[in-house]
Amino acid sequence: MNLTIKKFLKHVLDRKTITRLKDLLYWFDCKLIHFASRTTVLTRLYYLFWSSEFTREMYAVINARRRYLFGRVGSSPSSFILRRNIHRLEKGLVMKPRREVFGEGYIAETVDYFKYCLAEDALLSSERIWATSVLQEYFRTVTSTPSIRQAEQVFIDCLPMIPHASGKLDHKPFSVSSLINVPVSFDDFERLCAQRHSVRSFAPIDVPRELIDKAISVAMTAPSACNRQPFKFYIFDKADEAAQIGGIPMGTAGFSKNFRCIAVLVGDLSAYPFEKDRHIIYIDASLAAMQFQLALETLGLKSCSINWPDIDRHEKLMASKLKLEIFHRPIMLIALGYPDIDSLVPYSAKKAPSDVTLG
Ligand SMILES: Cc1cc2nc3c(=O)[nH]c(=O)nc-3n(C[C@H](O)[C@H](O)[C@H](O)COP(=O)(O)O)c2cc1C
C-alpha cells in the first residue's frame, strides 16, 4: 500500500482498526493469490492491478538494459561487453579440439569496443592486460578470414594506446597442470567451514582495512558468469556508519548498534542485455560473499550475512546513502569484525548430505 495512504490511515484510525484492516487485506490477498496463480494471464493481472512488488525490479532491469544497449551515449562506457567477448574468445582458445575459425561473429564488435574503451580510458588495468593478451593469442592462433583480418587491423591500430603491449602479456589460457596440487587438505577446509558461524556481537575494536582488502582479493577469485564480476563491495568501517547502514535492513533489529564494520554487496544489472540473466548478479555476488566470509575466518574475523529486503522504502534509503543508480541492486550485507568473546552463537543445525542429495 502507498506510504502516504498508510501514514494517513495511521493518523485517523486507532490501532485495533488498523490491525483488523491489515488482516482483511491479507485475507483478500490470499484469495487473489489462490485465483491468480492458476494461469500466467491472471498472474499478470494480479501484478498489474494489485501488487507492485515487482515494479522496482522491472524498472531496474529495463534501465539496466538501456545502460547496456546505449551505454555509449552520454556516459562513460562499461567494460561488461568486452569482458564477455574476451571470455568467449578464451573459451574458444581452450576448446578441445579447437576450431580453426571461431569468434568470427563477434570479433569485430570486440575490437571496436576495445578501441572505444581504450580511447575513453574506461578499462581497469587488469582488463587491459587480459583483453590484450587474449586478443594477441586469438589472432596468433585462429585461421584468418577477411573479417578476422579486418578486426586484427583494428587491434593492431590499438596497440600504441596500450602500455607495455610490446612486452610479454600472459593473461591468456594456461595449462591445467599448474592447478592440480591443492595446497589445502580436505580436513583443513572442512574445519574452516565448520568454524564459520554467523556472529552477531562484535568487540569494540576497529577492523584493519588491510584485512578487509585481503579478504576481498580472495572473494574476487570466485567464479562469475562470463567472468563479468558484476558487483562491488561498499565498505563502512567506522563504527557509527556501520551501525547506521547495518540498521537499514530489517534483519538486524537488536544487534546493529554494535556493528564495527559492514560490507554492502551491490550488483550491477547493466552487465546484461536481457531479462533472462537478471538473477546472475545474485549468484555471482553470493559465490564471492562465501569466499569473502571464509577468508575473514582465516584472518581471525567473524561475520554475519544479512538479508536485503526488496522493499521500496529500504531500497530508496540505501540508494541515497550509497549513491546508487536504479540498475544497481543491493544484494546482501555482511557484518564483520572481531567477535565479542562473551557472546553466544545460535546452533543452527545443518541438514545432512543424505537430506539434500537426490539420485
Ligand atoms: C542470505 C542470508 C541472509 C541472512 N540474513 C540474516 C539477517 O537478516 N539477520 C540475521 O541475524 N542473520 C541472517 N543470516 C544468517 C543466518 O541466519 C545464518 O547463516 C543461518 O542461521 C545459519 O547459521 P550459521 O551462519 O551460523 O551457519 C542470513 C544468512 C544468509 C545466507
The ligand as a MOL file (V3000), in Angstrom:
LIG
                    3D

  0  0  0     0  0            999 V3000
M  V30 BEGIN CTAB
M  V30 COUNTS 31 33 0 0 0
M  V30 BEGIN ATOM
M  V30 1 C 21.2660 -14.6100 2.5220 0
M  V30 2 C 21.3150 -14.6350 4.0200 0
M  V30 3 C 20.6020 -13.6880 4.7180 0
M  V30 4 C 20.6710 -13.6550 6.1120 0
M  V30 5 N 20.0340 -12.6670 6.7800 0
M  V30 6 C 20.1650 -12.5580 8.1060 0
M  V30 7 C 19.5810 -11.4660 8.7900 0
M  V30 8 O 18.9640 -10.5970 8.1910 0
M  V30 9 N 19.7260 -11.3990 10.1320 0
M  V30 10 C 20.4450 -12.3390 10.8240 0
M  V30 11 O 20.5470 -12.2160 12.0360 0
M  V30 12 N 21.0290 -13.3980 10.1960 0
M  V30 13 C 20.9170 -13.5180 8.8560 0
M  V30 14 N 21.5210 -14.5400 8.1840 0
M  V30 15 C 22.3140 -15.5220 8.9200 0
M  V30 16 C 21.5610 -16.8390 9.0170 0
M  V30 17 O 20.5840 -16.7440 9.9960 0
M  V30 18 C 22.5760 -17.9380 9.3300 0
M  V30 19 O 23.5060 -18.0190 8.2680 0
M  V30 20 C 21.9210 -19.3010 9.4670 0
M  V30 21 O 21.0820 -19.3510 10.5720 0
M  V30 22 C 22.9550 -20.3970 9.6110 0
M  V30 23 O 23.8040 -20.1330 10.6990 0
M  V30 24 P 25.3760 -20.0680 10.5150 0
M  V30 25 O 25.6620 -18.9220 9.5750 0
M  V30 26 O 25.9290 -19.7980 11.8850 0
M  V30 27 O 25.8390 -21.3560 9.9400 0
M  V30 28 C 21.4560 -14.6140 6.8020 0
M  V30 29 C 22.1470 -15.5800 6.0730 0
M  V30 30 C 22.0840 -15.5790 4.7120 0
M  V30 31 C 22.8920 -16.5930 3.9260 0
M  V30 END ATOM
M  V30 BEGIN BOND
M  V30 1 1 1 2
M  V30 2 1 2 3
M  V30 3 2 2 30
M  V30 4 2 3 4
M  V30 5 1 4 5
M  V30 6 1 4 28
M  V30 7 2 5 6
M  V30 8 1 6 7
M  V30 9 1 6 13
M  V30 10 2 7 8
M  V30 11 1 7 9
M  V30 12 1 9 10
M  V30 13 2 10 11
M  V30 14 1 10 12
M  V30 15 2 12 13
M  V30 16 1 13 14
M  V30 17 1 14 15
M  V30 18 1 14 28
M  V30 19 1 15 16
M  V30 20 1 16 17
M  V30 21 1 16 18
M  V30 22 1 18 19
M  V30 23 1 18 20
M  V30 24 1 20 21
M  V30 25 1 20 22
M  V30 26 1 22 23
M  V30 27 1 23 24
M  V30 28 2 24 25
M  V30 29 1 24 26
M  V30 30 1 24 27
M  V30 31 2 28 29
M  V30 32 1 29 30
M  V30 33 1 30 31
M  V30 END BOND
M  V30 END CTAB
M  END
